[in-house]
Amino acid sequence: MRRAWFTGAFLGLAFFLFSMAGAFAQQGGDAILGKWLTAGGKSVVEIYKCDDAYCGKIVWLKEPLDKDGKEKLDTKNPDESKRNRKIVGLQILSGFKYKGENKWEGGKIYDPEKGKTYKCKAKLEGDNLKIRGYIGFSLIGRTTTWTRKK
């Protein structure tokens, strides 16, 4: 009888710990959610869940108007049909998957200043998000640091 109680308690504890590990892993992935001030303070990007991945869009620009006083558009996009999209509200991050240890990989980042899309990965270090855009493999690329907006 004692042994059955002990086995039941052990299995219950193991199930509880296993389910909590899944909750912690999910919470870890969601640590990237929120608003991020880009390097140089030019814009704020909001990172959110999109299906089973993480995406991000520009929600604020330091200089939202062009030299003619009109809202900035995605004029450098190589696809002419997309050149009338407003920069504010533009999705620039897509497809990031949480890989553990505060790392997200498999994503893409669009640079509206150049009209180019790059492979991308991210690493969270406290309130700083290291964004690395690259072509081919990550050794050839550039890292920029975004700061969490409170």
Secondary structure as UniProt FT lines:
FT   HELIX           2..30
FT   TURN            31..32
FT   STRAND          34..37
FT   HELIX           39..41
FT   STRAND          43..50
FT   TURN            51..52
FT   STRAND          53..61
FT   TURN            67..68
FT   TURN            75..76
FT   HELIX           80..82
FT   TURN            83..84
FT   TURN            88..89
FT   STRAND          91..100
FT   TURN            101..102
FT   STRAND          103..111
FT   TURN            112..115
FT   STRAND          116..125
FT   TURN            126..127
FT   STRAND          128..134
FT   TURN            138..139
FT   STRAND          141..148
//
